[in-house]
């Protein structure tokens, strides 16, 4: 099987735009990093208590589930621990209150929080949600969620798991991890300070959260031998990295990748990432040889955010002891942590990005941009994506960008997986789906855009409006599919549309739609992937 290339010039353009603009997921989002304490357990009901390796936690009952919030999974990475590998969390005496979410990690693109000040470098915490009847030893499946946000913003606290836990009898874990250059900084002097010789501290945090989960989740009723790691956008890129990081082997048993295919979300090699890391250190005022690490640990967090303003992080780097090879390369060669995979994308991913950057694109501008981006292939792209067939230049460009990046790379990544492990592919397609709060451009159809599926899977406060009853019903079906995949390694749900494995060619896709969830074999044709494959060079 021919494997897809890693880039088109225009695909790289969109990806750069996407990773930058995910930081704009909502400049007016209602979700805060540190939520007010929710209602306590019902009057007269004792609050749930769990004992973990570090001590006793007291959570609370809410909306049919039990939640344990702000649980430390690593020691605070502050002071001299800044820019170092995560260390185990300290023990505590007595009972630790776990009824309030932790602050978000320092935001390097501060647009996604209702309160931009509700951040801290002391942020390595997670939230655990379980069914109200769960008890130690129940051995329920576990879903561990990693948020997206271009590796530079976001927080796990925006993704509640109460409904999924109660509906599907599973345990849901949502984590914070270090962001920006605090999480990803490929300076050799930092790498020399840890066993993996890596500056990808955010990835180390994710592995530490998985290690904490393996050690403690049985106390919540979860099964440490049945953990599904899941993520969307940069969170999906993190799943790609975990699938190929040797030190993550055995920590999870299924993988869910949403809108972040491994062939698209490239990792820079450590050597090439060092240059931007040096530039960042220089912007922060840290240039003296032998003193850069100490200097970066001494400057303020605000100075680090300022230094990164024109130097967005590329996320984890490969070529070190933590991530020896780029994920797509490792997966293609069969050298990865093989587990069943569920992977997919939304029908019109790029509408979100085009709406933010070019909402009022004219036909003339569309033509000029395609010709400039695609060179000799430009006329054929215009012939395949005429404005008249899509209704507007905005929709035509969105289709070009969706197909050439997220959609076809999802198909190509799925093919890499499907030739080796059971693989299940979906496409989210709700033509009435709400967009993210603060991101809707009046008059534009932004349905099925990047992040559209999140409101259907989580207790999610970032949507522009609540789901309708039909959409909520689709969300329940999706939660059942995801939890069944976590439980069995296959999304088998009685009474719901059968979801067969994709097959070696990854040609079978489940379309998730409020009125007609169904399987299809036309995904590649719908997104013109045969054409887009010819536009990409062979992979590394």
C-alpha positions as CSV (number, residue, x, y, z in Angstrom):
1,X,0.0,0.0,0.0
2,X,1.3,3.4,-0.9
3,X,1.5,5.7,2.1
4,X,0.5,9.3,2.0
5,X,3.0,12.1,2.0
6,X,3.3,14.4,4.9
7,X,2.4,17.7,3.2
8,X,1.1,19.8,0.4
9,X,2.2,23.4,0.4
10,X,-1.4,24.4,1.0
11,X,-2.0,21.7,3.5
12,X,1.0,23.0,5.5
13,X,-0.5,26.4,5.2
14,X,-3.8,25.3,6.6
15,X,-2.2,23.2,9.3
16,X,-0.2,26.2,10.5
17,X,-3.3,28.3,10.4
18,X,-5.2,25.6,12.2
19,X,-2.7,25.2,15.0
20,X,-2.5,28.9,15.5
21,X,-6.3,29.4,15.3
22,X,-7.3,26.6,17.6
23,X,-6.2,29.1,20.2
24,X,-9.2,31.2,19.2
25,X,-11.6,28.5,20.0
26,X,-13.5,31.1,21.8
27,X,-12.5,34.6,22.9
28,X,-15.8,34.7,24.8
29,X,-16.2,31.2,26.0
30,X,-18.1,30.7,29.2
31,X,-16.0,27.8,30.5
32,X,-13.5,28.8,33.2
33,X,-10.4,27.1,34.2
34,X,-11.5,27.1,37.8
35,X,-15.2,26.6,38.2
36,X,-17.2,27.6,41.1
37,X,-17.9,24.6,43.4
38,X,-20.8,22.7,42.1
39,X,-23.7,21.7,44.3
40,X,-22.8,19.4,47.1
41,X,-24.1,15.8,47.4
42,X,-27.8,15.5,48.1
43,X,-28.8,16.5,51.6
44,X,-28.4,13.6,54.0
45,X,-26.2,11.6,51.5
46,X,-22.6,11.0,52.6
47,X,-20.0,12.4,50.1
48,X,-18.0,9.7,48.3
49,X,-14.6,9.0,49.6
50,X,-11.8,7.2,47.8
51,X,-8.3,6.2,49.0
52,X,-5.4,6.6,46.5
53,X,-1.7,6.1,46.9
54,X,-1.2,9.7,48.1
55,X,-4.1,9.8,50.7
56,X,-7.8,10.1,51.0
57,X,-10.0,12.1,48.6
58,X,-13.6,13.3,49.3
59,X,-15.5,14.0,46.1
60,X,-19.2,14.7,45.5
61,X,-22.3,13.4,43.8
62,X,-23.7,15.5,40.9
63,X,-26.1,14.8,38.0
64,X,-26.3,11.1,38.6
65,X,-22.5,10.5,38.9
66,X,-19.7,11.0,41.3
67,X,-16.8,13.3,40.7
68,X,-13.4,13.8,42.2
69,X,-12.0,17.1,41.0
70,X,-8.5,18.7,41.1
71,X,-6.7,15.5,42.0
72,X,-2.9,15.9,41.7
73,X,-1.2,13.3,39.5
74,X,2.3,14.9,39.7
75,X,4.2,17.3,41.9
76,X,3.8,21.0,41.1
77,X,6.3,21.8,38.3
78,X,7.2,25.2,39.7
79,X,10.4,26.9,40.9
80,X,13.4,24.6,40.2
81,X,10.9,21.9,39.0
82,X,10.0,24.1,36.0
83,X,11.1,22.6,32.7
84,X,11.9,19.3,34.3
85,X,10.3,15.9,34.0
86,X,7.2,15.4,36.2
87,X,7.7,13.9,39.7
88,X,5.3,11.8,41.7
89,X,2.7,13.8,43.7
90,X,3.3,14.2,47.4
91,X,1.3,12.4,50.0
92,X,-1.1,14.4,52.2
93,X,-2.5,13.9,55.7
94,X,-6.2,13.6,56.5
95,X,-8.9,14.0,53.8
96,X,-8.2,16.1,50.7
97,X,-11.3,17.9,49.4
98,X,-11.9,17.0,45.7
99,X,-14.9,19.1,44.9
100,X,-13.4,22.0,43.0
101,X,-11.5,21.9,39.7
102,X,-7.9,23.0,39.5
103,X,-6.6,26.1,37.7
104,X,-5.7,25.7,34.0
105,X,-2.0,25.5,33.0
106,X,-0.4,28.7,32.0
107,X,-1.9,29.6,28.6
108,X,0.4,30.6,25.8
109,X,-2.5,31.7,23.7
110,X,-4.8,33.2,26.2
111,X,-8.1,33.2,24.4
112,X,-9.9,30.1,25.7
113,X,-10.8,30.9,29.3
114,X,-13.6,33.0,30.7
115,X,-11.1,34.3,33.3
116,X,-7.6,34.6,31.7
117,X,-6.2,35.0,35.2
118,X,-7.4,31.6,36.4
119,X,-4.2,29.9,35.4
120,X,-1.1,28.6,37.3
121,X,2.1,26.7,36.6
122,X,0.9,24.5,39.5
123,X,-1.6,22.7,37.2
124,X,-0.8,19.0,37.0
125,X,-4.2,17.8,38.1
126,X,-7.0,15.6,36.8
127,X,-10.7,15.1,37.3
128,X,-12.3,11.6,37.7
129,X,-15.9,10.9,37.0
130,X,-17.6,7.6,37.9
131,X,-21.1,6.1,38.0
132,X,-22.9,6.7,41.3
133,X,-22.9,2.9,41.9
134,X,-19.2,2.4,41.2
135,X,-17.1,0.8,43.9
136,X,-13.5,-0.5,44.2
137,X,-13.1,-3.7,42.3
138,X,-15.9,-3.0,39.8
139,X,-13.4,-3.1,36.9
140,X,-15.2,-0.6,34.8
141,X,-13.6,0.6,31.5
142,X,-11.6,3.8,31.7
143,X,-11.5,6.7,29.2
144,X,-8.7,9.2,29.7
145,X,-9.2,12.4,27.8
146,X,-6.6,14.9,26.6
147,X,-7.9,18.3,25.4
148,X,-6.7,20.1,22.3
149,X,-5.7,23.7,21.8
150,X,-2.6,23.7,19.5
151,X,-0.4,22.5,22.5
152,X,-0.7,26.1,23.7
153,X,-4.0,26.6,25.4
154,X,-7.0,24.8,26.9
155,X,-7.8,22.8,30.0
156,X,-9.2,19.4,30.8
157,X,-11.7,21.1,33.2
158,X,-13.8,22.2,30.2
159,X,-14.7,18.5,29.4
160,X,-16.9,17.0,32.1
161,X,-17.5,13.3,32.1
162,X,-20.5,12.9,34.4
163,X,-23.0,12.0,31.7
164,X,-20.7,9.5,29.9
165,X,-19.9,7.9,33.3
166,X,-23.5,7.5,34.3
167,X,-24.8,6.6,30.9
168,X,-22.2,4.0,30.0
169,X,-21.0,2.7,33.4
170,X,-17.4,3.8,32.7
171,X,-14.8,5.9,34.5
172,X,-13.8,9.1,32.8
173,X,-10.5,10.9,33.5
174,X,-9.8,14.4,32.1
175,X,-6.3,15.9,32.5
176,X,-4.3,19.1,32.4
177,X,-0.8,19.0,30.9
178,X,1.9,21.7,30.5
179,X,1.4,23.9,27.5
180,X,3.5,26.1,25.2
181,X,7.2,26.2,25.8
182,X,6.7,25.1,29.4
183,X,5.5,21.8,27.9
184,X,7.6,21.6,24.7
185,X,11.1,23.1,24.5
186,X,13.8,21.2,22.6
187,X,16.9,22.5,24.3
188,X,19.6,19.9,24.8
189,X,20.6,21.3,28.2
190,X,17.0,20.6,29.4
191,X,17.1,17.1,27.9
192,X,20.3,16.3,29.6
193,X,18.5,16.7,32.9
194,X,16.1,13.7,32.4
195,X,16.4,10.1,31.5
196,X,14.7,10.5,28.2
197,X,16.9,13.4,27.1
198,X,13.8,15.2,25.9
199,X,12.2,18.6,26.3
200,X,8.7,17.3,25.6
201,X,7.4,17.8,29.2
202,X,3.8,18.0,28.1
203,X,4.1,14.4,26.7
204,X,5.9,13.4,29.9
205,X,2.9,14.8,31.9
206,X,0.5,12.7,29.9
207,X,2.5,9.6,30.5
208,X,2.6,10.5,34.2
209,X,-1.2,10.8,34.2
210,X,-1.5,7.4,32.7
211,X,0.9,6.0,35.3
212,X,-1.2,7.6,38.1
213,X,-4.3,6.1,36.5
214,X,-2.8,2.6,36.4
215,X,-1.8,2.9,40.0
216,X,-5.0,4.4,41.4
217,X,-8.0,3.9,39.1
218,X,-9.1,0.6,40.7
219,X,-9.9,2.6,43.8
220,X,-12.6,4.5,41.8
221,X,-14.0,1.2,40.3
222,X,-12.0,1.4,37.1
223,X,-10.0,-1.3,35.5
224,X,-6.3,-0.4,35.1
225,X,-6.0,-3.1,32.5
226,X,-8.7,-1.5,30.3
227,X,-7.8,2.1,29.6
228,X,-8.7,4.0,26.4
229,X,-6.6,7.1,25.8
230,X,-8.5,9.7,23.7
231,X,-8.0,13.2,22.4
232,X,-9.0,15.8,19.8
233,X,-6.9,18.0,17.6
234,X,-3.6,18.5,19.5
235,X,-5.0,16.0,22.0
236,X,-5.2,13.5,19.1
237,X,-1.7,14.5,18.2
238,X,-0.7,13.6,21.7
239,X,-2.4,10.2,21.3
240,X,-0.2,9.7,18.2
241,X,2.8,10.4,20.3
242,X,1.7,8.1,23.1
243,X,1.2,5.3,20.5
244,X,4.8,5.6,19.6
245,X,6.5,6.5,22.8
246,X,8.3,3.4,24.3
247,X,7.7,4.6,27.9
248,X,3.9,4.6,27.3
249,X,3.8,0.9,26.4
250,X,1.3,-1.0,28.5
251,X,-0.3,2.1,30.1
252,X,-3.3,2.0,27.8
253,X,-5.2,-0.6,25.7
254,X,-7.3,1.4,23.2
255,X,-6.7,4.7,21.4
256,X,-9.3,7.3,20.1
257,X,-8.1,10.0,17.7
258,X,-10.5,12.8,16.9
259,X,-9.7,15.4,14.2
260,X,-5.9,14.9,14.5
261,X,-4.6,12.2,12.2
262,X,-1.0,11.2,12.7
263,X,0.1,11.7,9.1
264,X,-1.1,15.4,9.3
265,X,0.2,16.4,12.7
266,X,3.9,16.2,12.2
267,X,6.5,16.3,14.9
268,X,9.7,18.2,14.3
269,X,12.9,16.4,14.9
270,X,14.8,17.5,18.0
271,X,17.6,19.0,16.0
272,X,15.4,21.2,13.9
273,X,13.3,22.1,16.9
274,X,16.4,23.4,18.8
275,X,16.6,26.6,16.6
276,X,13.1,27.9,17.5
277,X,13.7,26.9,21.1
278,X,16.9,29.0,21.2
279,X,15.0,31.9,19.7
280,X,12.4,31.6,22.4
281,X,15.0,31.5,25.1
282,X,16.6,34.7,23.5
283,X,13.2,36.4,23.5
284,X,12.9,35.6,27.2
285,X,16.3,37.1,27.8
286,X,18.2,33.9,28.4
287,X,21.3,33.7,26.1
288,X,24.3,33.1,28.3
289,X,25.9,29.7,27.6
290,X,25.6,27.4,30.5
291,X,23.0,29.5,32.2
292,X,20.0,29.2,29.9
293,X,18.1,26.6,31.9
294,X,18.6,28.4,35.2
295,X,17.6,31.7,33.5
296,X,14.4,30.2,32.1
297,X,13.5,28.9,35.5
298,X,14.0,32.3,37.0
299,X,12.0,34.5,34.7
300,X,8.3,35.2,35.2
301,X,5.6,33.1,33.6
302,X,4.3,36.3,31.9
303,X,7.7,36.8,30.4
304,X,7.7,33.3,29.0
305,X,4.2,33.8,27.5
306,X,5.4,37.1,26.0
307,X,8.5,35.4,24.5
308,X,6.3,32.9,22.8
309,X,4.0,35.4,21.2
310,X,5.5,35.0,17.7
311,X,7.0,31.6,18.3
312,X,4.2,29.1,18.7
313,X,5.2,25.7,20.0
314,X,5.1,22.8,17.5
315,X,4.3,20.3,20.2
316,X,6.4,17.2,21.0
317,X,9.7,16.7,19.1
318,X,10.9,13.3,17.9
319,X,14.4,11.9,17.7
320,X,15.1,11.6,21.4
321,X,14.6,8.9,24.0
322,X,11.0,9.8,24.7
323,X,9.8,9.8,21.1
324,X,12.5,8.1,18.9
325,X,10.6,8.4,15.6
326,X,7.9,10.6,14.1
327,X,4.6,8.9,14.9
328,X,3.4,8.4,11.3
329,X,6.8,6.8,10.5
330,X,6.8,4.5,13.5
331,X,3.2,3.4,12.9
332,X,3.9,2.8,9.2
333,X,6.9,0.6,10.1
334,X,5.0,-1.3,12.7
335,X,7.1,-0.1,15.6
336,X,4.5,1.2,18.0
337,X,2.3,0.4,20.9
338,X,-0.3,-1.7,19.0
339,X,-3.8,-1.4,20.4
340,X,-7.3,-1.2,18.7
341,X,-7.9,2.3,17.2
342,X,-11.0,4.4,16.8
343,X,-10.4,7.4,14.5
344,X,-12.4,10.0,12.7
345,X,-13.1,13.6,11.7
346,X,-15.9,16.0,11.2
347,X,-17.5,16.5,7.8
348,X,-16.3,20.0,7.2
349,X,-13.4,20.6,9.5
350,X,-11.9,23.6,7.8
351,X,-15.1,25.7,8.0
352,X,-14.0,26.8,11.4
353,X,-10.6,28.1,10.3
354,X,-11.8,29.7,7.0
355,X,-14.6,31.4,8.9
356,X,-12.1,33.0,11.3
357,X,-9.7,34.1,8.6
358,X,-11.6,34.6,5.4
359,X,-15.3,34.8,6.1
360,X,-16.1,37.2,3.3
361,X,-13.9,35.6,0.6
362,X,-14.9,36.6,-3.0
363,X,-14.9,34.3,-6.0
364,X,-11.9,36.2,-7.4
365,X,-9.9,35.9,-4.2
366,X,-10.8,32.2,-4.0
367,X,-9.5,31.6,-7.5
368,X,-6.3,33.6,-6.8
369,X,-5.6,31.8,-3.6
370,X,-6.1,28.3,-5.0
371,X,-3.8,29.1,-8.0
372,X,-1.2,30.5,-5.6
373,X,-1.4,27.7,-3.2
374,X,-1.5,24.7,-5.6
375,X,0.6,25.9,-8.5
376,X,0.4,23.7,-11.5
377,X,-2.4,21.7,-9.9
378,X,-4.4,24.9,-9.2
379,X,-6.6,24.7,-12.3
380,X,-7.6,21.1,-11.5
381,X,-8.4,22.0,-7.9
382,X,-10.7,24.8,-9.2
383,X,-12.3,22.4,-11.6
384,X,-12.9,19.9,-8.8
385,X,-14.1,22.5,-6.3
386,X,-16.1,25.1,-8.3
387,X,-17.8,27.8,-6.4
388,X,-21.1,27.1,-8.1
389,X,-21.1,23.5,-6.7
390,X,-20.6,24.7,-3.2
391,X,-22.7,27.8,-2.9
392,X,-20.0,30.3,-1.9
393,X,-16.3,30.9,-2.1
394,X,-16.2,30.3,1.7
395,X,-17.7,26.9,1.4
396,X,-15.6,26.0,-1.6
397,X,-12.3,26.9,0.1
398,X,-13.5,25.1,3.2
399,X,-14.1,21.9,1.2
400,X,-10.6,22.2,-0.4
401,X,-8.9,22.6,2.9
402,X,-11.0,19.9,4.7
403,X,-10.4,17.3,2.0
404,X,-6.7,18.0,1.5
405,X,-5.9,17.9,5.2
406,X,-8.1,16.5,7.9
407,X,-10.4,14.2,5.8
408,X,-7.9,12.5,3.6
409,X,-5.2,12.3,6.2
410,X,-7.8,10.6,8.5
411,X,-8.3,8.0,5.8
412,X,-4.6,7.6,5.2
413,X,-3.8,7.3,8.9
414,X,-6.6,4.8,9.3
415,X,-5.1,2.7,6.5
416,X,-1.8,2.6,8.4
417,X,-3.6,1.4,11.5
418,X,-6.1,-0.9,9.8
419,X,-3.4,-3.1,8.2
420,X,-2.1,-3.9,11.7
421,X,-4.9,-3.7,14.3
422,X,-8.7,-3.5,14.5
423,X,-9.6,0.0,13.4
424,X,-12.9,1.8,13.4
425,X,-13.4,5.0,11.4
426,X,-16.2,7.6,11.8
427,X,-17.3,10.8,10.2
428,X,-19.3,13.2,12.3
429,X,-22.0,14.8,10.0
430,X,-24.7,16.9,11.7
431,X,-25.6,19.7,9.3
432,X,-27.2,21.6,12.2
433,X,-24.5,21.2,14.7
434,X,-23.7,24.3,16.9
435,X,-20.3,25.9,16.6
436,X,-18.2,27.1,19.5
437,X,-19.4,30.0,21.5
438,X,-17.9,33.3,20.2
439,X,-16.8,31.8,16.9
440,X,-20.0,32.0,14.9
441,X,-19.8,34.5,12.0
442,X,-23.2,35.8,11.2
443,X,-24.5,34.4,7.9
444,X,-22.0,31.6,7.6
445,X,-22.7,27.8,7.8
446,X,-20.2,26.6,10.3
447,X,-21.8,23.2,11.0
448,X,-19.6,20.1,11.1
449,X,-16.5,22.3,11.6
450,X,-13.5,21.4,13.7
451,X,-14.5,20.6,17.3
452,X,-18.2,20.2,16.4
453,X,-18.4,16.7,17.9
454,X,-17.1,17.7,21.3
455,X,-20.5,18.9,22.7
456,X,-21.9,15.4,21.8
457,X,-19.3,13.5,23.8
458,X,-18.7,15.7,26.9
459,X,-20.5,17.8,29.5
460,X,-19.3,20.7,27.4
461,X,-19.9,24.4,28.1
462,X,-18.2,25.8,25.0
463,X,-21.0,25.4,22.5
464,X,-22.9,28.4,21.1
465,X,-26.2,26.8,22.1
466,X,-27.5,23.7,23.8
467,X,-28.1,20.6,21.7
468,X,-31.6,19.8,20.5
469,X,-33.3,16.6,21.7
470,X,-32.3,14.9,18.5
471,X,-28.7,16.0,18.8
472,X,-28.6,15.0,22.5
473,X,-29.8,11.5,21.4
474,X,-27.0,11.3,18.9
475,X,-24.6,12.4,21.6
476,X,-25.9,9.5,23.8
477,X,-25.3,7.0,21.0
478,X,-21.8,8.4,20.4
479,X,-21.0,8.1,24.1
480,X,-22.2,4.5,24.0
481,X,-20.0,3.7,21.0
482,X,-17.0,5.3,22.6
483,X,-17.5,3.5,25.9
484,X,-18.1,0.2,24.2
485,X,-14.9,0.6,22.3
486,X,-13.1,1.3,25.6
487,X,-14.7,-1.8,27.2
488,X,-14.4,-4.3,24.4
489,X,-11.9,-2.8,21.9
490,X,-14.9,-2.7,19.4
491,X,-17.8,-0.2,19.4
492,X,-20.5,-2.9,19.7
493,X,-23.7,-1.5,21.1
494,X,-26.9,-3.5,21.2
495,X,-29.8,-1.6,19.5
496,X,-27.5,0.8,17.6
497,X,-26.3,0.7,14.0
498,X,-23.6,-1.9,13.6
499,X,-20.1,-0.4,13.3
500,X,-17.9,-2.8,11.5
501,X,-14.1,-2.5,11.4
502,X,-12.7,-0.5,8.5
503,X,-11.0,-3.4,6.9
504,X,-7.4,-3.4,5.6
505,X,-8.1,-0.6,3.2
506,X,-9.9,1.4,5.8
507,X,-12.8,1.8,3.4
508,X,-15.7,1.3,5.8
509,X,-16.7,4.5,7.7
510,X,-19.6,5.1,10.1
511,X,-21.4,8.3,9.5
512,X,-22.7,9.8,12.7
513,X,-25.9,11.8,11.9
514,X,-28.9,12.6,14.2
515,X,-31.4,11.1,11.8
516,X,-29.4,8.4,9.8
517,X,-26.3,6.9,11.4
518,X,-25.1,4.5,8.8
519,X,-22.0,2.9,7.3
520,X,-20.5,4.1,4.0
521,X,-17.7,3.1,1.7
522,X,-17.6,6.4,-0.2
523,X,-15.6,8.5,2.3
524,X,-12.5,8.6,0.0
525,X,-14.6,9.4,-3.0
526,X,-16.6,12.1,-1.2
527,X,-13.4,13.9,-0.2
528,X,-11.5,13.2,-3.4
529,X,-8.7,11.5,-1.6
530,X,-7.3,9.7,-4.7
531,X,-6.7,13.1,-6.2
532,X,-5.1,14.6,-3.1
533,X,-2.8,11.6,-2.8
534,X,-1.3,12.4,-6.1
535,X,-0.5,15.9,-4.9
536,X,1.6,14.8,-1.9
537,X,5.2,13.6,-2.1
538,X,6.2,10.2,-0.7
539,X,6.7,10.1,3.1
540,X,10.0,10.3,4.8
